[in-house]
């Protein structure tokens, strides 16, 4: 099951308990090495992507998500974060592009284009289980995706592309949520909210992954009974617990101070891997060890052997909503979330300063006597929030009538206008607003805002939401 010894596709869920006794469930997905590896990609890198060895997956899989959900059971899909990040890397340039590549462990766009078709094919090659991946890019009405990005996202991620009216935010959220629900067997509902979208939203990248597998040997329903579950060393409760006496792959790891158990699905090409700390409150120490040396899990799994066991497994259902923006920022992916540094210049035809305003994941897992069902969906919203910034500036000027230096009348629709204001919002520094020709629209186009303060605002392009009279 290690990088060098994987010979067939593997879905490797991990069920653990945290210090509060709550269940923490993650899924690692592994796939076979190709018979012949062309020089355009590296099989070690593919294994890193499919087995959760990237910075993104390690970061999303461990303490950051658990810390943000204290006292709760958690389920997340680390791999499903990778396709939208790969899409964003192809849409970006500069430092934000480099951050995304580093997080995924990839060198450049050519490597991304070469590797992801292989990865996507591997993930769907496991026999005996149902595994589906889906992707869709929603684009604001009146805007078009750049041809190269359109070709990439369709070929690499099988993405659909559709224009949508984000101004009707309730309708937009409903349509996106229905697509996600359909792709996740109705398990993921209400992924997005109307307040995610407005007139400044330009595109939303959505993806979903769905897995369902039946145990090779089912647990006997009549054998499920309430048994002790240790919430902590001082707190024990009763929960429905399944039972099976059969042959399983098993090992003890002194390095991890834990036991490993593998439960196969039908087809024997996918399995459920459980890592259970020996100590009731031993999960934090286990996660710290895996964070410092991820290879320990590979080494421990390679030591597993078949033996007859009595297995008691909690029957459970978990759903988790994760703020991926917060998690990604903590592992070094920051620039795509800032207007001044995102540089998503390869996304849409119109050259506007876009950034990712929202990144969210909903994940679901159910484990019962028949098998396991797991699914996750992600949404990343790209916005032009320059208009909101302009509006806040104008509002501030209106609130400081006595401090205004100029508020010119716009004599003609095609006039170029300069407005200056002395305003405490900008640390009492001179601030300039320059507009391009207004045209006949109620709204004008803003070319740039600059500030004499070196630490001030340096944006290009945008849209005013008010006009001076």
C-alpha positions as CSV (number, residue, x, y, z in Angstrom):
1,X,0.0,0.0,0.0
2,X,3.0,2.3,-0.1
3,X,4.1,4.5,-2.9
4,X,6.3,1.8,-4.5
5,X,4.0,-1.2,-3.9
6,X,0.6,0.0,-4.9
7,X,-0.6,-2.4,-7.6
8,X,-4.3,-1.6,-7.7
9,X,-6.7,1.3,-7.0
10,X,-7.3,1.8,-3.3
11,X,-9.8,4.0,-1.5
12,X,-8.4,4.3,2.0
13,X,-10.9,5.8,4.5
14,X,-9.6,6.4,8.0
15,X,-11.8,6.3,11.0
16,X,-10.3,7.7,14.2
17,X,-11.4,9.2,17.5
18,X,-10.2,12.6,18.7
19,X,-9.4,13.7,22.2
20,X,-13.1,14.1,22.9
21,X,-14.0,10.7,21.6
22,X,-15.6,12.0,18.5
23,X,-15.1,10.3,15.2
24,X,-12.7,11.8,12.7
25,X,-13.0,10.3,9.2
26,X,-10.8,11.0,6.2
27,X,-10.4,9.3,2.8
28,X,-7.2,8.7,1.0
29,X,-7.4,7.6,-2.6
30,X,-4.7,5.6,-4.2
31,X,-4.3,4.2,-7.7
32,X,-2.1,1.9,-9.8
33,X,1.1,2.9,-11.4
34,X,0.9,3.0,-15.1
35,X,2.6,0.2,-17.1
36,X,4.6,2.8,-19.0
37,X,5.3,6.3,-17.7
38,X,5.9,8.9,-20.4
39,X,8.6,11.4,-19.6
40,X,6.0,14.2,-19.4
41,X,5.0,13.3,-15.9
42,X,6.5,11.7,-12.8
43,X,4.8,8.7,-11.3
44,X,5.9,9.6,-7.8
45,X,4.1,12.9,-8.2
46,X,1.0,11.1,-9.4
47,X,1.2,8.8,-6.3
48,X,1.6,11.9,-4.1
49,X,-1.6,13.3,-5.6
50,X,-3.6,10.1,-5.3
51,X,-2.4,9.0,-1.9
52,X,-2.7,12.4,-0.1
53,X,1.0,13.4,0.1
54,X,0.6,17.0,-1.1
55,X,0.7,20.0,1.2
56,X,-3.0,20.7,0.5
57,X,-4.1,17.2,1.5
58,X,-1.9,17.0,4.6
59,X,-3.1,20.4,5.7
60,X,-6.7,19.8,5.1
61,X,-6.6,16.3,6.6
62,X,-5.2,17.1,10.0
63,X,-5.3,19.5,12.8
64,X,-6.6,22.7,11.1
65,X,-10.0,21.2,10.3
66,X,-10.3,19.4,13.7
67,X,-9.3,22.6,15.5
68,X,-12.0,24.6,13.7
69,X,-14.6,22.0,14.7
70,X,-13.9,21.5,18.5
71,X,-15.9,18.8,20.2
72,X,-17.4,17.6,16.9
73,X,-17.0,14.5,14.7
74,X,-15.5,15.5,11.4
75,X,-15.5,14.2,7.8
76,X,-13.6,15.8,5.0
77,X,-12.4,14.9,1.5
78,X,-8.9,16.2,1.1
79,X,-8.5,14.9,-2.5
80,X,-11.6,16.7,-3.8
81,X,-9.9,20.0,-2.9
82,X,-7.3,19.4,-5.6
83,X,-9.3,19.7,-8.8
84,X,-10.6,23.2,-8.1
85,X,-7.1,24.3,-6.9
86,X,-5.7,22.9,-10.1
87,X,-8.3,24.8,-12.1
88,X,-7.4,28.0,-10.2
89,X,-3.7,27.4,-10.8
90,X,-4.4,27.3,-14.6
91,X,-6.4,30.5,-14.3
92,X,-3.8,32.4,-12.3
93,X,-0.3,33.9,-13.0
94,X,2.5,35.2,-10.8
95,X,2.9,34.5,-7.1
96,X,-0.6,33.2,-6.6
97,X,0.0,30.6,-9.4
98,X,3.3,29.6,-7.7
99,X,1.6,29.2,-4.3
100,X,-1.1,26.9,-5.8
101,X,1.5,24.7,-7.6
102,X,3.6,24.4,-4.5
103,X,0.6,23.3,-2.4
104,X,-0.2,20.6,-4.9
105,X,3.4,19.5,-5.3
106,X,3.4,20.3,-9.1
107,X,6.1,22.2,-11.0
108,X,4.2,23.9,-13.8
109,X,1.0,24.0,-15.9
110,X,2.4,21.4,-18.3
111,X,2.8,18.9,-15.4
112,X,-0.8,19.7,-14.3
113,X,-2.1,19.1,-17.8
114,X,-0.2,15.8,-18.1
115,X,-1.0,14.4,-14.6
116,X,-4.6,15.1,-13.9
117,X,-6.1,13.0,-16.7
118,X,-4.1,10.0,-15.4
119,X,-5.2,10.8,-11.8
120,X,-8.9,11.1,-12.7
121,X,-8.8,7.9,-14.7
122,X,-7.1,6.0,-11.8
123,X,-9.7,7.2,-9.3
124,X,-12.6,5.8,-11.4
125,X,-10.9,2.5,-12.2
126,X,-11.6,0.6,-9.0
127,X,-14.0,-2.3,-9.5
128,X,-16.8,-3.3,-7.2
129,X,-17.4,0.2,-5.9
130,X,-19.2,3.3,-7.2
131,X,-17.0,6.3,-7.6
132,X,-18.1,9.4,-9.5
133,X,-16.4,12.8,-10.0
134,X,-18.1,15.9,-11.5
135,X,-17.1,19.5,-12.1
136,X,-18.9,22.6,-13.4
137,X,-17.9,26.2,-13.9
138,X,-20.7,28.8,-13.6
139,X,-19.9,32.1,-15.4
140,X,-21.7,35.4,-15.0
141,X,-24.0,36.3,-17.8
142,X,-22.3,38.5,-20.4
143,X,-18.9,37.0,-19.7
144,X,-17.0,34.3,-21.5
145,X,-14.3,31.9,-20.2
146,X,-10.9,32.2,-22.0
147,X,-10.5,29.6,-24.6
148,X,-7.4,28.0,-23.1
149,X,-9.0,27.7,-19.7
150,X,-12.2,26.4,-21.3
151,X,-10.2,23.7,-23.1
152,X,-8.2,22.7,-20.0
153,X,-11.2,22.5,-17.6
154,X,-13.2,20.4,-20.0
155,X,-10.4,18.0,-20.9
156,X,-8.7,17.6,-17.5
157,X,-11.7,17.8,-15.2
158,X,-14.6,16.9,-17.5
159,X,-16.2,20.3,-16.5
160,X,-19.4,21.6,-17.8
161,X,-19.6,25.3,-18.4
162,X,-22.7,27.4,-18.1
163,X,-23.6,31.1,-17.9
164,X,-25.8,32.2,-14.9
165,X,-27.3,35.4,-13.6
166,X,-25.6,35.9,-10.2
167,X,-27.5,39.1,-9.6
168,X,-30.5,36.8,-8.9
169,X,-28.6,35.3,-6.1
170,X,-31.4,33.1,-4.7
171,X,-32.0,31.5,-8.1
172,X,-28.3,31.1,-8.7
173,X,-27.7,29.4,-5.3
174,X,-30.7,27.1,-5.9
175,X,-29.5,26.0,-9.3
176,X,-25.9,25.3,-8.1
177,X,-27.2,23.5,-5.0
178,X,-29.5,21.3,-7.1
179,X,-26.6,20.3,-9.4
180,X,-24.5,19.3,-6.4
181,X,-27.4,17.4,-4.8
182,X,-27.9,15.4,-8.0
183,X,-24.2,14.6,-8.3
184,X,-23.9,13.4,-4.7
185,X,-26.9,11.1,-4.6
186,X,-28.9,13.8,-2.7
187,X,-26.5,13.6,0.2
188,X,-25.0,17.2,0.0
189,X,-27.6,19.9,0.2
190,X,-27.4,23.7,0.3
191,X,-23.7,23.9,-0.5
192,X,-24.0,27.6,-1.5
193,X,-26.0,30.4,-0.1
194,X,-27.5,33.4,-1.9
195,X,-25.2,35.8,0.0
196,X,-22.2,34.2,-1.7
197,X,-23.3,35.9,-5.0
198,X,-24.0,39.4,-6.2
199,X,-23.4,41.7,-9.2
200,X,-19.6,41.4,-8.7
201,X,-19.5,37.6,-8.9
202,X,-17.8,36.5,-12.1
203,X,-17.4,32.7,-11.8
204,X,-18.1,29.8,-9.4
205,X,-16.0,26.6,-9.7
206,X,-18.0,23.6,-8.3
207,X,-16.9,20.0,-8.0
208,X,-18.3,16.9,-6.4
209,X,-17.0,13.4,-5.6
210,X,-19.3,10.5,-4.6
211,X,-18.3,7.0,-3.3
212,X,-20.3,4.0,-2.4
213,X,-19.0,0.6,-1.5
214,X,-20.5,-2.6,-0.1
215,X,-18.5,-4.7,2.3
216,X,-17.1,-7.9,0.9
217,X,-18.6,-9.5,4.0
218,X,-21.5,-7.7,5.4
219,X,-22.0,-7.0,9.1
220,X,-25.0,-8.9,10.6
221,X,-27.7,-6.4,11.4
222,X,-29.1,-8.5,14.3
223,X,-25.6,-8.4,15.9
224,X,-25.6,-4.6,16.1
225,X,-26.1,-3.6,19.7
226,X,-25.5,-0.6,21.9
227,X,-22.0,-0.8,23.3
228,X,-19.7,1.5,25.3
229,X,-18.0,4.3,23.4
230,X,-15.3,6.4,25.2
231,X,-15.9,10.1,24.6
232,X,-13.0,10.7,26.8
233,X,-11.2,8.9,29.7
234,X,-13.8,10.3,32.0
235,X,-16.9,10.0,29.8
236,X,-18.4,6.8,28.3
237,X,-21.7,6.6,26.4
238,X,-23.7,3.9,24.6
239,X,-23.9,3.9,20.8
240,X,-25.0,1.4,18.1
241,X,-22.0,-0.8,17.4
242,X,-21.7,-3.4,14.6
243,X,-20.0,-6.8,15.0
244,X,-18.2,-9.2,12.7
245,X,-16.0,-12.2,13.2
246,X,-13.9,-12.8,10.1
247,X,-10.5,-12.5,8.5
248,X,-9.1,-9.0,8.2
249,X,-5.8,-7.4,7.6
250,X,-4.5,-6.1,10.8
251,X,-1.3,-4.7,12.5
252,X,0.0,-3.0,15.6
253,X,2.3,0.0,15.2
254,X,4.6,0.8,18.1
255,X,5.8,4.0,16.2
256,X,2.2,5.2,15.9
257,X,1.0,3.7,19.2
258,X,-2.0,2.5,17.3
259,X,-3.8,-0.4,15.7
260,X,-4.6,-0.6,12.0
261,X,-7.5,-2.6,10.5
262,X,-8.5,-2.9,6.8
263,X,-12.0,-3.9,5.8
264,X,-12.3,-4.8,2.1
265,X,-15.2,-3.7,-0.2
266,X,-16.7,-6.0,-2.9
267,X,-14.3,-6.4,-5.8
268,X,-11.2,-6.3,-3.5
269,X,-9.9,-3.2,-5.2
270,X,-11.0,-0.8,-2.5
271,X,-10.8,-1.0,1.3
272,X,-11.7,0.9,4.5
273,X,-8.6,1.6,6.6
274,X,-9.1,2.3,10.3
275,X,-6.3,3.8,12.5
276,X,-7.2,3.5,16.2
277,X,-4.9,5.0,18.9
278,X,-4.1,2.6,21.7
279,X,-4.9,5.3,24.2
280,X,-8.5,6.7,24.6
281,X,-7.2,10.3,24.3
282,X,-4.3,9.4,21.9
283,X,-5.5,11.0,18.7
284,X,-3.6,14.3,19.1
285,X,-0.3,12.5,19.6
286,X,-1.1,10.2,16.6
287,X,-1.8,13.2,14.3
288,X,1.3,15.0,15.4
289,X,3.4,12.0,14.5
290,X,1.7,11.7,11.1
291,X,2.2,15.4,10.5
292,X,5.9,15.2,11.3
293,X,6.4,11.9,9.3
294,X,3.6,10.9,7.0
295,X,5.6,7.9,5.8
296,X,4.8,6.2,9.2
297,X,1.3,5.4,8.0
298,X,2.7,3.8,4.8
299,X,5.2,1.8,6.8
300,X,2.6,0.6,9.3
301,X,0.2,-0.4,6.5
302,X,2.9,-2.4,4.8
303,X,3.2,-4.6,8.0
304,X,-0.5,-5.6,7.9
305,X,-1.3,-9.3,7.7
306,X,-4.5,-11.4,7.6
307,X,-5.9,-12.9,10.8
308,X,-9.2,-13.8,12.3
309,X,-10.6,-11.0,14.5
310,X,-13.7,-9.9,16.4
311,X,-14.4,-6.4,15.1
312,X,-16.7,-3.9,16.8
313,X,-17.2,-0.9,14.7
314,X,-19.5,2.1,15.5
315,X,-22.4,2.7,13.1
316,X,-22.4,6.4,12.3
317,X,-23.3,9.2,10.0
318,X,-21.4,12.5,9.8
319,X,-21.8,15.7,7.8
320,X,-19.3,18.6,8.0
321,X,-19.1,22.0,6.4
322,X,-15.6,23.3,6.2
323,X,-14.3,26.9,5.4
324,X,-11.6,25.9,2.9
325,X,-10.5,29.5,2.7
326,X,-9.5,29.5,6.3
327,X,-7.8,26.1,6.1
328,X,-5.9,26.9,2.9
329,X,-4.7,30.2,4.2
330,X,-3.2,28.4,7.2
331,X,-1.1,26.1,4.9
332,X,0.2,29.0,2.8
333,X,-2.4,29.4,0.0
334,X,-3.2,33.1,0.6
335,X,-2.8,35.3,-2.5
336,X,-5.8,34.0,-4.5
337,X,-8.0,35.3,-1.6
338,X,-6.7,38.9,-2.0
339,X,-7.8,41.3,-4.8
340,X,-4.4,42.9,-5.1
341,X,-2.5,39.6,-5.5
342,X,-4.9,36.9,-6.9
343,X,-4.1,37.7,-10.6
344,X,-6.7,35.3,-12.1
345,X,-5.9,36.7,-15.5
346,X,-6.5,33.5,-17.5
347,X,-10.1,32.9,-16.3
348,X,-12.5,35.2,-18.2
349,X,-12.1,37.2,-21.4
350,X,-12.6,40.6,-19.7
351,X,-9.5,41.7,-17.9
352,X,-10.7,42.6,-14.4
353,X,-9.0,42.1,-11.0
354,X,-10.6,38.9,-9.7
355,X,-10.0,37.0,-6.5
356,X,-11.5,34.1,-4.7
357,X,-14.0,35.4,-2.1
358,X,-15.4,32.1,-0.8
359,X,-14.1,28.5,-0.7
360,X,-16.4,26.0,1.0
361,X,-16.6,22.2,1.3
362,X,-19.5,20.0,2.5
363,X,-18.7,16.4,3.2
364,X,-20.8,13.4,4.2
365,X,-20.1,9.8,5.4
366,X,-22.4,7.0,6.5
367,X,-21.1,3.6,7.7
368,X,-23.5,0.8,8.4
369,X,-23.9,-3.0,8.1
370,X,-24.0,-2.9,4.3
371,X,-21.0,-0.7,3.6
372,X,-20.0,2.9,3.4
373,X,-21.2,5.9,1.4
374,X,-19.1,9.1,1.3
375,X,-19.4,12.2,-0.7
376,X,-18.1,15.8,-0.8
377,X,-18.6,19.0,-2.8
378,X,-16.6,22.2,-3.1
379,X,-17.4,25.7,-4.3
380,X,-15.0,28.5,-5.0
381,X,-16.4,31.9,-5.9
382,X,-14.4,34.5,-7.9
383,X,-15.5,38.0,-7.4
384,X,-14.8,41.6,-8.5
385,X,-15.2,43.3,-5.2
386,X,-13.7,46.6,-6.4
387,X,-17.1,48.0,-6.8
388,X,-17.9,47.5,-3.1
389,X,-14.6,49.3,-2.3
390,X,-15.5,52.3,-4.4
391,X,-19.0,52.4,-2.8
392,X,-17.4,52.5,0.7
393,X,-15.2,55.3,-0.4
394,X,-18.1,57.3,-1.8
395,X,-20.1,56.7,1.3
396,X,-17.2,57.9,3.5
397,X,-16.9,61.1,1.4
398,X,-20.6,61.8,1.9
399,X,-20.2,61.4,5.6
400,X,-17.4,63.9,5.7
401,X,-18.8,66.9,3.9
402,X,-16.7,69.4,5.7
403,X,-13.5,67.5,4.8
404,X,-14.2,67.1,1.1
405,X,-11.8,69.0,-1.2
406,X,-13.8,68.5,-4.4
407,X,-17.0,67.0,-5.6
408,X,-17.3,68.0,-9.3
409,X,-20.3,67.9,-11.4
410,X,-20.1,65.5,-14.3
411,X,-21.0,67.6,-17.3
412,X,-21.0,64.9,-20.0
413,X,-21.4,61.2,-20.1
414,X,-18.0,60.7,-21.7
415,X,-16.1,63.1,-19.3
416,X,-12.9,62.0,-17.5
417,X,-13.2,62.9,-13.9
418,X,-10.7,63.2,-11.0
419,X,-12.0,63.4,-7.4
420,X,-9.7,64.0,-4.5
421,X,-10.6,63.7,-0.8
422,X,-8.9,64.0,2.5
423,X,-10.2,61.1,4.4
424,X,-9.4,59.4,7.7
425,X,-10.1,56.0,6.2
426,X,-6.7,56.2,4.4
427,X,-4.7,57.4,7.4
428,X,-5.1,61.1,6.4
429,X,-3.3,60.5,3.1
430,X,-4.2,62.1,-0.2
431,X,-6.3,59.6,-2.2
432,X,-7.2,59.9,-5.9
433,X,-10.1,58.4,-7.9
434,X,-9.8,58.4,-11.7
435,X,-12.6,57.3,-14.0
436,X,-12.6,56.3,-17.6
437,X,-15.3,57.5,-20.0
438,X,-18.7,56.9,-18.4
439,X,-20.8,56.1,-21.5
440,X,-24.6,56.2,-21.2
441,X,-24.8,53.7,-18.3
442,X,-25.9,54.7,-14.8
443,X,-22.7,53.1,-13.6
444,X,-19.2,54.2,-14.6
445,X,-16.0,52.3,-15.0
446,X,-13.3,53.0,-12.6
447,X,-9.8,52.7,-13.9
448,X,-7.7,52.9,-10.7
449,X,-7.4,54.1,-7.2
450,X,-4.0,55.2,-6.0
451,X,-2.8,56.6,-2.7
452,X,0.2,58.7,-1.7
453,X,0.6,56.3,1.2
454,X,2.9,53.5,0.1
455,X,0.8,51.1,2.3
456,X,-2.4,52.3,0.7
457,X,-4.5,50.8,-2.1
458,X,-3.1,50.1,-5.5
459,X,-5.8,48.4,-7.6
460,X,-6.5,48.5,-11.3
461,X,-10.0,48.3,-12.9
462,X,-13.2,48.2,-11.2
463,X,-16.7,49.6,-11.3
464,X,-18.3,52.5,-9.5
465,X,-21.7,51.9,-7.9
466,X,-22.6,55.5,-7.5
467,X,-22.3,58.7,-9.5
468,X,-21.6,62.2,-8.3
469,X,-24.1,65.0,-9.2
